[in-house]
Amino acid sequence: MKNKDNDIMKAGEMEEFIESIRQMLEAQNSVQEQVIARLTPIANRVIYGEIVDESKIAHILDEMLDHCDHADMLTLFKRVCRAIFEKHPTLVRDYIYAYKHLYEYET
C-alpha cells in the first residue's frame, strides 16, 4: 500500500515551493528591467545616429538580443533594427535571423 504522504507535498512545502518560484520570477523581471533601463539610452544613440560604428552596434544588439523575451526589449530591438537598416542591412539581417533562431523556433 502506498503512503500518500510520500507522494503529495504537504501544504506548507507547496506554499514554500510556490513562494520560491515567485521570488525567482520577480528577480528575473527586475534584472530585465535594469538591463532595459541601461540599454535604452544607448539604443537611442544608435537610433539617432550618434553611434554608427558597426562593431559597436553589433555589441549593443548582442546585449539586446539576450533579453528579447521581454516585450519592452523586443520593441527597442526592433526600433534599432529599423533605424540602422539602410546603412547596415547585413547586420540587421543577421540579428533578425538570430532572433528568430532563439525565440521564434522554440518548441
C-alpha positions as CSV (number, residue, x, y, z in Angstrom):
1,M,0.0,0.0,0.0
2,K,1.3,3.4,-1.0
3,N,1.8,6.1,1.6
4,K,0.0,9.3,0.4
5,D,2.3,11.5,2.5
6,N,5.3,10.5,0.3
7,D,3.5,11.2,-3.0
8,I,2.0,14.6,-2.2
9,M,3.7,17.7,-1.0
10,K,2.5,18.9,2.4
11,A,0.6,22.2,2.3
12,G,3.5,24.1,3.9
13,E,6.0,22.7,1.4
14,M,3.8,23.6,-1.5
15,E,3.5,27.2,-0.3
16,E,7.3,27.4,0.2
17,F,7.8,26.0,-3.3
18,I,5.4,28.5,-4.9
19,E,6.9,31.4,-3.0
20,S,10.4,30.4,-4.2
21,I,9.2,30.3,-7.8
22,R,7.5,33.7,-7.3
23,Q,10.8,35.2,-5.9
24,M,12.8,33.8,-8.8
25,L,10.4,35.3,-11.4
26,E,10.4,38.7,-9.6
27,A,14.3,38.6,-9.6
28,Q,14.4,37.8,-13.3
29,N,11.9,40.5,-14.1
30,S,13.9,43.0,-12.1
31,V,17.2,42.1,-13.9
32,Q,15.5,42.5,-17.3
33,E,14.1,45.9,-16.3
34,Q,17.5,47.0,-15.2
35,V,19.0,45.9,-18.5
36,I,16.3,47.7,-20.4
37,A,16.9,50.9,-18.4
38,R,20.7,50.6,-19.0
39,L,20.4,49.9,-22.8
40,T,17.6,52.3,-23.7
41,P,19.7,55.5,-23.8
42,I,22.5,53.6,-25.7
43,A,19.9,52.3,-28.2
44,N,18.6,55.8,-28.6
45,R,22.1,57.0,-29.5
46,V,22.1,54.3,-32.3
47,I,18.6,55.3,-33.4
48,Y,19.6,59.0,-33.6
49,G,22.8,58.3,-35.5
50,E,25.2,59.1,-32.7
51,I,26.7,55.6,-32.7
52,V,27.5,54.5,-36.2
53,D,30.4,52.1,-35.8
54,E,29.1,48.7,-37.0
55,S,31.1,46.7,-34.4
56,K,29.7,48.9,-31.6
57,I,26.2,48.5,-32.9
58,A,26.7,44.7,-33.1
59,H,27.8,44.6,-29.5
60,I,24.7,46.6,-28.4
61,L,22.4,44.3,-30.5
62,D,24.1,41.2,-28.8
63,E,23.2,42.6,-25.4
64,M,19.7,43.4,-26.5
65,L,19.2,40.0,-28.1
66,D,19.8,38.3,-24.8
67,H,16.7,39.9,-23.4
68,C,14.3,40.0,-26.3
69,D,12.0,37.7,-24.4
70,H,10.8,40.8,-22.6
71,A,8.3,42.8,-24.7
72,D,9.9,46.2,-24.0
73,M,13.3,45.0,-25.1
74,L,11.9,43.4,-28.2
75,T,10.3,46.8,-29.1
76,L,13.6,48.6,-28.6
77,F,15.5,45.9,-30.6
78,K,13.0,46.4,-33.5
79,R,13.4,50.2,-33.3
80,V,17.2,49.9,-33.5
81,C,17.0,47.5,-36.4
82,R,14.6,49.7,-38.4
83,A,16.8,52.8,-37.7
84,I,20.0,51.2,-39.0
85,F,18.7,49.0,-41.8
86,E,19.6,51.4,-44.6
87,K,23.3,51.7,-43.5
88,H,23.7,48.2,-42.1
89,P,21.3,45.8,-43.9
90,T,23.5,42.7,-43.5
91,L,23.9,43.3,-39.8
92,V,20.2,43.8,-39.3
93,R,19.5,40.6,-41.3
94,D,21.9,38.6,-39.2
95,Y,20.4,39.8,-36.0
96,I,16.8,39.1,-37.2
97,Y,17.9,35.6,-38.1
98,A,19.5,35.2,-34.7
99,Y,16.3,36.5,-33.0
100,K,14.2,34.0,-35.0
101,H,16.5,31.2,-34.1
102,L,16.5,32.0,-30.4
103,Y,12.9,33.0,-29.9
104,E,10.6,32.0,-32.7
105,Y,11.7,28.5,-33.3
106,E,11.4,27.4,-29.7
107,T,9.3,24.3,-29.2
